[in-house]
Amino acid sequence: MFLLEETNQLFDLFGDKVYDPKYLDKKTIQLLAVACSVMADCVPCIESHYKQAVAAGANSEEISEALAVCMAISAGSKRAKYKSVVSNLEKLA
């Protein structure tokens, strides 16, 4: 049970709007949702959007490619932080 039922209802309405295709097709939206769910480390989201992606016609190769992009972005953000630390260490030397 949510403390504020109205907040829960608004969240549901928000989700309904976001996942209602306007410019992207349902499969693309769900591929994005799977990748974003992995980035957000939201296990229930991953399970839900993976099933919805498959239902929208996504195959394992498409899901794998979306997840590979997710991994590259995640690794890139870590690399950028690494470069910052190395740069600061070099200034100390």
Chimera marker file (.cmm) of the C-alpha trace (Angstrom):
<marker_set name="trace">
<marker id="1" x="0.000" y="0.000" z="0.000" r="1" g="1" b="0" radius="0.5"/>
<marker id="2" x="1.311" y="3.404" z="-0.925" r="1" g="1" b="0" radius="0.5"/>
<marker id="3" x="1.340" y="6.198" z="1.606" r="1" g="1" b="0" radius="0.5"/>
<marker id="4" x="-0.141" y="8.575" z="-0.921" r="1" g="1" b="0" radius="0.5"/>
<marker id="5" x="-2.525" y="6.767" z="-3.264" r="1" g="1" b="0" radius="0.5"/>
<marker id="6" x="-2.818" y="9.879" z="-5.436" r="1" g="1" b="0" radius="0.5"/>
<marker id="7" x="0.951" y="9.842" z="-6.017" r="1" g="1" b="0" radius="0.5"/>
<marker id="8" x="0.761" y="6.201" z="-7.070" r="1" g="1" b="0" radius="0.5"/>
<marker id="9" x="-2.070" y="6.971" z="-9.488" r="1" g="1" b="0" radius="0.5"/>
<marker id="10" x="-0.140" y="9.892" z="-10.971" r="1" g="1" b="0" radius="0.5"/>
<marker id="11" x="2.897" y="7.645" z="-11.463" r="1" g="1" b="0" radius="0.5"/>
<marker id="12" x="0.717" y="5.132" z="-13.310" r="1" g="1" b="0" radius="0.5"/>
<marker id="13" x="-0.717" y="7.882" z="-15.534" r="1" g="1" b="0" radius="0.5"/>
<marker id="14" x="2.803" y="9.133" z="-16.248" r="1" g="1" b="0" radius="0.5"/>
<marker id="15" x="3.887" y="5.630" z="-17.270" r="1" g="1" b="0" radius="0.5"/>
<marker id="16" x="0.825" y="5.195" z="-19.467" r="1" g="1" b="0" radius="0.5"/>
<marker id="17" x="1.701" y="8.396" z="-21.336" r="1" g="1" b="0" radius="0.5"/>
<marker id="18" x="5.410" y="7.606" z="-21.669" r="1" g="1" b="0" radius="0.5"/>
<marker id="19" x="4.873" y="4.102" z="-23.034" r="1" g="1" b="0" radius="0.5"/>
<marker id="20" x="2.085" y="5.146" z="-25.448" r="1" g="1" b="0" radius="0.5"/>
<marker id="21" x="3.846" y="5.312" z="-28.838" r="1" g="1" b="0" radius="0.5"/>
<marker id="22" x="3.916" y="8.695" z="-30.530" r="1" g="1" b="0" radius="0.5"/>
<marker id="23" x="7.079" y="8.777" z="-32.640" r="1" g="1" b="0" radius="0.5"/>
<marker id="24" x="8.733" y="5.471" z="-31.734" r="1" g="1" b="0" radius="0.5"/>
<marker id="25" x="7.127" y="2.084" z="-32.217" r="1" g="1" b="0" radius="0.5"/>
<marker id="26" x="6.289" y="-0.105" z="-29.205" r="1" g="1" b="0" radius="0.5"/>
<marker id="27" x="9.220" y="-2.442" z="-29.792" r="1" g="1" b="0" radius="0.5"/>
<marker id="28" x="11.741" y="0.409" z="-29.833" r="1" g="1" b="0" radius="0.5"/>
<marker id="29" x="10.220" y="1.935" z="-26.709" r="1" g="1" b="0" radius="0.5"/>
<marker id="30" x="10.488" y="-1.389" z="-24.891" r="1" g="1" b="0" radius="0.5"/>
<marker id="31" x="14.067" y="-1.964" z="-26.073" r="1" g="1" b="0" radius="0.5"/>
<marker id="32" x="14.924" y="1.444" z="-24.628" r="1" g="1" b="0" radius="0.5"/>
<marker id="33" x="13.029" y="0.549" z="-21.457" r="1" g="1" b="0" radius="0.5"/>
<marker id="34" x="14.970" y="-2.707" z="-21.022" r="1" g="1" b="0" radius="0.5"/>
<marker id="35" x="18.296" y="-0.904" z="-21.431" r="1" g="1" b="0" radius="0.5"/>
<marker id="36" x="17.271" y="1.933" z="-19.100" r="1" g="1" b="0" radius="0.5"/>
<marker id="37" x="16.045" y="-0.600" z="-16.545" r="1" g="1" b="0" radius="0.5"/>
<marker id="38" x="19.465" y="-2.247" z="-16.549" r="1" g="1" b="0" radius="0.5"/>
<marker id="39" x="21.148" y="1.151" z="-16.138" r="1" g="1" b="0" radius="0.5"/>
<marker id="40" x="18.800" y="1.964" z="-13.246" r="1" g="1" b="0" radius="0.5"/>
<marker id="41" x="19.443" y="-1.477" z="-11.720" r="1" g="1" b="0" radius="0.5"/>
<marker id="42" x="15.691" y="-2.024" z="-11.359" r="1" g="1" b="0" radius="0.5"/>
<marker id="43" x="15.120" y="-5.793" z="-11.394" r="1" g="1" b="0" radius="0.5"/>
<marker id="44" x="11.299" y="-5.609" z="-11.491" r="1" g="1" b="0" radius="0.5"/>
<marker id="45" x="11.584" y="-3.093" z="-14.348" r="1" g="1" b="0" radius="0.5"/>
<marker id="46" x="13.969" y="-5.371" z="-16.268" r="1" g="1" b="0" radius="0.5"/>
<marker id="47" x="11.613" y="-8.332" z="-15.911" r="1" g="1" b="0" radius="0.5"/>
<marker id="48" x="8.569" y="-6.311" z="-16.938" r="1" g="1" b="0" radius="0.5"/>
<marker id="49" x="10.124" y="-4.529" z="-19.906" r="1" g="1" b="0" radius="0.5"/>
<marker id="50" x="11.931" y="-7.627" z="-21.175" r="1" g="1" b="0" radius="0.5"/>
<marker id="51" x="8.569" y="-9.409" z="-21.412" r="1" g="1" b="0" radius="0.5"/>
<marker id="52" x="6.949" y="-6.376" z="-23.024" r="1" g="1" b="0" radius="0.5"/>
<marker id="53" x="9.790" y="-6.084" z="-25.551" r="1" g="1" b="0" radius="0.5"/>
<marker id="54" x="9.338" y="-9.725" z="-26.564" r="1" g="1" b="0" radius="0.5"/>
<marker id="55" x="5.565" y="-9.224" z="-26.780" r="1" g="1" b="0" radius="0.5"/>
<marker id="56" x="6.188" y="-6.208" z="-29.034" r="1" g="1" b="0" radius="0.5"/>
<marker id="57" x="8.252" y="-8.381" z="-31.392" r="1" g="1" b="0" radius="0.5"/>
<marker id="58" x="11.814" y="-7.921" z="-30.136" r="1" g="1" b="0" radius="0.5"/>
<marker id="59" x="14.093" y="-10.915" z="-30.532" r="1" g="1" b="0" radius="0.5"/>
<marker id="60" x="17.078" y="-11.932" z="-28.440" r="1" g="1" b="0" radius="0.5"/>
<marker id="61" x="19.553" y="-10.306" z="-30.838" r="1" g="1" b="0" radius="0.5"/>
<marker id="62" x="17.766" y="-6.940" z="-30.646" r="1" g="1" b="0" radius="0.5"/>
<marker id="63" x="17.567" y="-7.099" z="-26.861" r="1" g="1" b="0" radius="0.5"/>
<marker id="64" x="21.244" y="-8.086" z="-26.680" r="1" g="1" b="0" radius="0.5"/>
<marker id="65" x="22.213" y="-5.159" z="-28.914" r="1" g="1" b="0" radius="0.5"/>
<marker id="66" x="20.231" y="-2.718" z="-26.758" r="1" g="1" b="0" radius="0.5"/>
<marker id="67" x="21.976" y="-4.104" z="-23.674" r="1" g="1" b="0" radius="0.5"/>
<marker id="68" x="25.371" y="-3.814" z="-25.371" r="1" g="1" b="0" radius="0.5"/>
<marker id="69" x="24.701" y="-0.099" z="-25.917" r="1" g="1" b="0" radius="0.5"/>
<marker id="70" x="23.723" y="0.145" z="-22.242" r="1" g="1" b="0" radius="0.5"/>
<marker id="71" x="26.993" y="-1.524" z="-21.244" r="1" g="1" b="0" radius="0.5"/>
<marker id="72" x="29.014" y="0.806" z="-23.473" r="1" g="1" b="0" radius="0.5"/>
<marker id="73" x="27.398" y="3.903" z="-21.969" r="1" g="1" b="0" radius="0.5"/>
<marker id="74" x="27.948" y="2.580" z="-18.451" r="1" g="1" b="0" radius="0.5"/>
<marker id="75" x="31.578" y="1.735" z="-19.181" r="1" g="1" b="0" radius="0.5"/>
<marker id="76" x="32.059" y="5.130" z="-20.832" r="1" g="1" b="0" radius="0.5"/>
<marker id="77" x="30.851" y="6.966" z="-17.763" r="1" g="1" b="0" radius="0.5"/>
<marker id="78" x="33.284" y="5.001" z="-15.595" r="1" g="1" b="0" radius="0.5"/>
<marker id="79" x="36.089" y="5.722" z="-18.060" r="1" g="1" b="0" radius="0.5"/>
<marker id="80" x="35.357" y="9.448" z="-17.877" r="1" g="1" b="0" radius="0.5"/>
<marker id="81" x="35.579" y="9.334" z="-14.072" r="1" g="1" b="0" radius="0.5"/>
<marker id="82" x="38.795" y="7.312" z="-14.298" r="1" g="1" b="0" radius="0.5"/>
<marker id="83" x="40.335" y="9.913" z="-16.621" r="1" g="1" b="0" radius="0.5"/>
<marker id="84" x="39.408" y="12.666" z="-14.173" r="1" g="1" b="0" radius="0.5"/>
<marker id="85" x="41.068" y="10.843" z="-11.270" r="1" g="1" b="0" radius="0.5"/>
<marker id="86" x="44.206" y="10.125" z="-13.319" r="1" g="1" b="0" radius="0.5"/>
<marker id="87" x="44.372" y="13.750" z="-14.424" r="1" g="1" b="0" radius="0.5"/>
<marker id="88" x="44.129" y="14.938" z="-10.819" r="1" g="1" b="0" radius="0.5"/>
<marker id="89" x="46.791" y="12.440" z="-9.729" r="1" g="1" b="0" radius="0.5"/>
<marker id="90" x="49.120" y="13.705" z="-12.446" r="1" g="1" b="0" radius="0.5"/>
<marker id="91" x="48.694" y="17.242" z="-11.102" r="1" g="1" b="0" radius="0.5"/>
<marker id="92" x="49.875" y="16.036" z="-7.689" r="1" g="1" b="0" radius="0.5"/>
<marker id="93" x="53.042" y="14.511" z="-9.128" r="1" g="1" b="0" radius="0.5"/>
<link id1="1" id2="2" r="1" g="1" b="0" radius="0.2"/>
<link id1="2" id2="3" r="1" g="1" b="0" radius="0.2"/>
<link id1="3" id2="4" r="1" g="1" b="0" radius="0.2"/>
<link id1="4" id2="5" r="1" g="1" b="0" radius="0.2"/>
<link id1="5" id2="6" r="1" g="1" b="0" radius="0.2"/>
<link id1="6" id2="7" r="1" g="1" b="0" radius="0.2"/>
<link id1="7" id2="8" r="1" g="1" b="0" radius="0.2"/>
<link id1="8" id2="9" r="1" g="1" b="0" radius="0.2"/>
<link id1="9" id2="10" r="1" g="1" b="0" radius="0.2"/>
<link id1="10" id2="11" r="1" g="1" b="0" radius="0.2"/>
<link id1="11" id2="12" r="1" g="1" b="0" radius="0.2"/>
<link id1="12" id2="13" r="1" g="1" b="0" radius="0.2"/>
<link id1="13" id2="14" r="1" g="1" b="0" radius="0.2"/>
<link id1="14" id2="15" r="1" g="1" b="0" radius="0.2"/>
<link id1="15" id2="16" r="1" g="1" b="0" radius="0.2"/>
<link id1="16" id2="17" r="1" g="1" b="0" radius="0.2"/>
<link id1="17" id2="18" r="1" g="1" b="0" radius="0.2"/>
<link id1="18" id2="19" r="1" g="1" b="0" radius="0.2"/>
<link id1="19" id2="20" r="1" g="1" b="0" radius="0.2"/>
<link id1="20" id2="21" r="1" g="1" b="0" radius="0.2"/>
<link id1="21" id2="22" r="1" g="1" b="0" radius="0.2"/>
<link id1="22" id2="23" r="1" g="1" b="0" radius="0.2"/>
<link id1="23" id2="24" r="1" g="1" b="0" radius="0.2"/>
<link id1="24" id2="25" r="1" g="1" b="0" radius="0.2"/>
<link id1="25" id2="26" r="1" g="1" b="0" radius="0.2"/>
<link id1="26" id2="27" r="1" g="1" b="0" radius="0.2"/>
<link id1="27" id2="28" r="1" g="1" b="0" radius="0.2"/>
<link id1="28" id2="29" r="1" g="1" b="0" radius="0.2"/>
<link id1="29" id2="30" r="1" g="1" b="0" radius="0.2"/>
<link id1="30" id2="31" r="1" g="1" b="0" radius="0.2"/>
<link id1="31" id2="32" r="1" g="1" b="0" radius="0.2"/>
<link id1="32" id2="33" r="1" g="1" b="0" radius="0.2"/>
<link id1="33" id2="34" r="1" g="1" b="0" radius="0.2"/>
<link id1="34" id2="35" r="1" g="1" b="0" radius="0.2"/>
<link id1="35" id2="36" r="1" g="1" b="0" radius="0.2"/>
<link id1="36" id2="37" r="1" g="1" b="0" radius="0.2"/>
<link id1="37" id2="38" r="1" g="1" b="0" radius="0.2"/>
<link id1="38" id2="39" r="1" g="1" b="0" radius="0.2"/>
<link id1="39" id2="40" r="1" g="1" b="0" radius="0.2"/>
<link id1="40" id2="41" r="1" g="1" b="0" radius="0.2"/>
<link id1="41" id2="42" r="1" g="1" b="0" radius="0.2"/>
<link id1="42" id2="43" r="1" g="1" b="0" radius="0.2"/>
<link id1="43" id2="44" r="1" g="1" b="0" radius="0.2"/>
<link id1="44" id2="45" r="1" g="1" b="0" radius="0.2"/>
<link id1="45" id2="46" r="1" g="1" b="0" radius="0.2"/>
<link id1="46" id2="47" r="1" g="1" b="0" radius="0.2"/>
<link id1="47" id2="48" r="1" g="1" b="0" radius="0.2"/>
<link id1="48" id2="49" r="1" g="1" b="0" radius="0.2"/>
<link id1="49" id2="50" r="1" g="1" b="0" radius="0.2"/>
<link id1="50" id2="51" r="1" g="1" b="0" radius="0.2"/>
<link id1="51" id2="52" r="1" g="1" b="0" radius="0.2"/>
<link id1="52" id2="53" r="1" g="1" b="0" radius="0.2"/>
<link id1="53" id2="54" r="1" g="1" b="0" radius="0.2"/>
<link id1="54" id2="55" r="1" g="1" b="0" radius="0.2"/>
<link id1="55" id2="56" r="1" g="1" b="0" radius="0.2"/>
<link id1="56" id2="57" r="1" g="1" b="0" radius="0.2"/>
<link id1="57" id2="58" r="1" g="1" b="0" radius="0.2"/>
<link id1="58" id2="59" r="1" g="1" b="0" radius="0.2"/>
<link id1="59" id2="60" r="1" g="1" b="0" radius="0.2"/>
<link id1="60" id2="61" r="1" g="1" b="0" radius="0.2"/>
<link id1="61" id2="62" r="1" g="1" b="0" radius="0.2"/>
<link id1="62" id2="63" r="1" g="1" b="0" radius="0.2"/>
<link id1="63" id2="64" r="1" g="1" b="0" radius="0.2"/>
<link id1="64" id2="65" r="1" g="1" b="0" radius="0.2"/>
<link id1="65" id2="66" r="1" g="1" b="0" radius="0.2"/>
<link id1="66" id2="67" r="1" g="1" b="0" radius="0.2"/>
<link id1="67" id2="68" r="1" g="1" b="0" radius="0.2"/>
<link id1="68" id2="69" r="1" g="1" b="0" radius="0.2"/>
<link id1="69" id2="70" r="1" g="1" b="0" radius="0.2"/>
<link id1="70" id2="71" r="1" g="1" b="0" radius="0.2"/>
<link id1="71" id2="72" r="1" g="1" b="0" radius="0.2"/>
<link id1="72" id2="73" r="1" g="1" b="0" radius="0.2"/>
<link id1="73" id2="74" r="1" g="1" b="0" radius="0.2"/>
<link id1="74" id2="75" r="1" g="1" b="0" radius="0.2"/>
<link id1="75" id2="76" r="1" g="1" b="0" radius="0.2"/>
<link id1="76" id2="77" r="1" g="1" b="0" radius="0.2"/>
<link id1="77" id2="78" r="1" g="1" b="0" radius="0.2"/>
<link id1="78" id2="79" r="1" g="1" b="0" radius="0.2"/>
<link id1="79" id2="80" r="1" g="1" b="0" radius="0.2"/>
<link id1="80" id2="81" r="1" g="1" b="0" radius="0.2"/>
<link id1="81" id2="82" r="1" g="1" b="0" radius="0.2"/>
<link id1="82" id2="83" r="1" g="1" b="0" radius="0.2"/>
<link id1="83" id2="84" r="1" g="1" b="0" radius="0.2"/>
<link id1="84" id2="85" r="1" g="1" b="0" radius="0.2"/>
<link id1="85" id2="86" r="1" g="1" b="0" radius="0.2"/>
<link id1="86" id2="87" r="1" g="1" b="0" radius="0.2"/>
<link id1="87" id2="88" r="1" g="1" b="0" radius="0.2"/>
<link id1="88" id2="89" r="1" g="1" b="0" radius="0.2"/>
<link id1="89" id2="90" r="1" g="1" b="0" radius="0.2"/>
<link id1="90" id2="91" r="1" g="1" b="0" radius="0.2"/>
<link id1="91" id2="92" r="1" g="1" b="0" radius="0.2"/>
<link id1="92" id2="93" r="1" g="1" b="0" radius="0.2"/>
</marker_set>
